[in-house]
Amino acid sequence: MIPDAVIDACLQAAVVLGLGLAGALHAPRHFRWRWLLAAAGLIVLHDALLLRLYGLVPELVAGARWNWTGKWLATLAFLAIAALPMFGWRRSGITLAQAKGAGLGWLVFAVLAIGLLAAGAYYGDGPADAGTIAYQWTMPGIEEELFYRGVLLLALNEAFRARWRVLGIEIGWGGVLSCVAFGLIHAMAYRDGAVSFEWGAFLVTGVPAVVLLWLRERTGSLLAPVLAHNVVNGAFVIF
């Protein structure tokens, strides 16, 4: 029997594939189907790595409350994939070099970070345990940005070469799909023969994904998105 988690990942990949093929109809000359298939495969692989190859890789942090092993497994795997000639670390955003005009992106980051930290200080009900603080201030931003705004975004941007100028960045259908994929992993699930979808979770994660995408494209690097992501996750666990 196929595990529910495998079906779950395949369904998410199928949604991205379907939306991708629909988008390709509007600009077929700028569409490369092999890269879309690669993106779908990356989504399935990402899910498998997060789940430690569905339990084949043992949990390396005994008694850990958080998924350190799955996150590190995915991070190392996608760093290796980003190093492949067809990707490249710099093209995947793994660089400290900043694009021209990145200052506005960092200004937006600063405003968001100050606002979130202030909200955390005001609404927080005491700091979380050290393990939670360490995890939330590192792994979500590092692993998820490497995948969604790095490797997956590059594959989808290669699949859809047409671009539009929006709010000072060049964005294509690939960028839109990367945000959809980020929302799906938080909102869509297959369990016990049924598919569930939570619109609230999709919007709560998909909308911030647009901001993170903007930071990635505006700065030309994953640095700002990683830091922003970790502030979002960590602001409410340190106060």
N, C-alpha and C positions, 0 to 999 in steps of 0.2 A: 504494500500500500504506500502511495506517495504521501510523505509528511505534509501536514497542513502548511508548514512554513515554506515549503518548496512551491506549493500552489500559490500561496500568498505572493511570493516574489515574482512568479511567472505572470500573475494577474496584473501586478503593478507594471511590469515590463510591457505587457500586452496593451495596457492603456496608453503608455507612452508611444508604443508602436502605432496604435490606431490613430492617435492625435497627430503623430508625425506624418503618417501617410495622408491624412486629411490636409495637413498643411502643405505637403508636397504638391498637391493638386493646383495650388495657387501660384507656385513658382517652380515648375518641374525642371527647368533648365539649371536652376541653382541647387538642385537636390541630389545628394549622393547616398543611395540606399544602403551601401555597405557600412557606412558610418552610423546610420540609424540602427542597423542590426547589431553593430558593435556596442552601441549605447545600451540597447536592450540587454545584451549579454552582460555588460558591466553592472547593470542594476541587479540581475540575478546573482552574479558573483559577489557583489557588495553585501547582499542579504546573507549569503552563505558564510561569508567571512565574519560578519557581526555575530552570527550564531555559532561561531567556532566550528564551521563546517558541519553544522547540525549535530554538535556534540562529539565529533571525532577528535577534536583538539581539547585536551583537558583544561579546566580552569586553573590558571597559574597563580592566581592570588587567592589563597585559601580563605574562605569565609567572607569574601568581598561582597559588599552590598551592590556594587556597580560593575558594569561589564568591561572591566579593564582589559581582559584578555581579548575579547572580540574586537574592541576598539583598536588595540595595538596591532592585532593581526591584520585588520583592514587597512590601517595606516601604513604598515610596512609593505603590504601587497600593492597598494596604489601608488606609493612612492616608487616602487620597482616598475610598475606599468608606466608611470609618468616619465621614467628615465628612458623608455623605448624611443627609438628614432622617430616613429610616427607621431609621438606625443611631444616629448621634450619637457624638462622641468620648467623652463621659462615660459613656454607657451601654455603650460598648465597652471601658471601663476605662482610657481614655487621660486620666488625671487624677492629680494629686498628692494630691488630697483623699482622706482615709482614712475608712472607715466606722466607726461606733461599735463598739467592741470589737476594733478592729484591732490593739491592743497584743499580744494573744495570738498573732496571726499573725506579728508581727514578732519575738516571743520565739521562736517555732518556727523562723523564718528564721535567727535568730542562732545557735541551737543547731546547726542543720543546717550553716550556713556554717562555724562553728568546727570542727565534726567533719570536714567535707570538707577544709578547709585543713590541719588537723592530719594527716589521712590522706595528703594530697598531699605534705606536708613529710616524712612518714615513709617513704612508698613511692616518692617521686619519684626519678628517676635523672638529674636535671639539667634545667635549664630548656630549653624548646623555643626555636625561632627567634622573632625579634620579630614576624614576620608571623603565625605561628600564635598567639602570645599575644594579639596585637591582635584577631585574628578571633574566637577562642574566648571572649574576655571582652566581646564586643560583639554580633556578628551573630546567633548562635543564640538568645540570650535576646530581643533586640529583635524580630527578624522572626517567630520561631516563637510567642512569647507574644502578639504583636499579632494573629496569625492564630488560633491554637488557643484561647487563653483570652480573646481579644478579639472579633474580628468573627465567627468561626465559632461560638463559644460563644453570642454574642448571637442569631444566626440560629436555632441549635438550641433555645435557651431560648424563643424566640418560637414555634417549632414545637410545643414541648411545655410547656404552661403549668402543669401539675400539679407540685407541689413536695413534698419530704419534708424534715423537719428532721433533719440528720445531723451530729454533732460540731460543733454550733454554727453551721452554715450551712444555707441553703436550697438544695437540689439537686434537679434533675429529670432526666428521661431525656435531655435535651439535654446536660447535663454529662457523663453517662456516655458518650454518643456522641462528644463532643469528645475524651475520653481514648482511646476506641477509634480514632478517626481519627488521633490522634497516634501511636499504636502501629502502625497500618497503614502509614503512610508510611515507617517504619523497618523493617518486617518483611515487607511484601508486595511482590512484584515480578513483572512479566510480561516474560519474555525468551525469544526464539526459539520462540514458540508454546507456552510452558509457564508456569504460575503457580507461584511458590515462596512459601513462608511459613515464617518462622523464629520459632517460639514463644519462643525465648530473647530475641531482639531485641524481640519484642512486649511481653514482660513487663518487660524492662529499661527500656523507654521508657514503656510504659503505666502501670506502677505509679507512677513519679515524676510522671506527668501528673496522677494523682489528688491528690498533695500540692500541685502547682502550682495545680490547680483549687481546692483548699481555701484556699490563700493568696489567690487571686484573689477568691473569694467572701467570705472573712473580712475582707479589707482594703478591698474595693470598688474596687481599682485594680490595674493591671498592674505597678506599680512593684516590689512584693515578688516576684512571679513572674519578672519579667525579671532581677532581681538574683540570685535563687536559681538560675535556669536557667544564668546565666553562671558562677556559682560552681561548679555541677556540671561544666560543660564546661571551666572554666579552672583548677580547683584542682590538677590533675595536670600542668599544662604550665608552671607558674612555679617549680617546685622541682626 
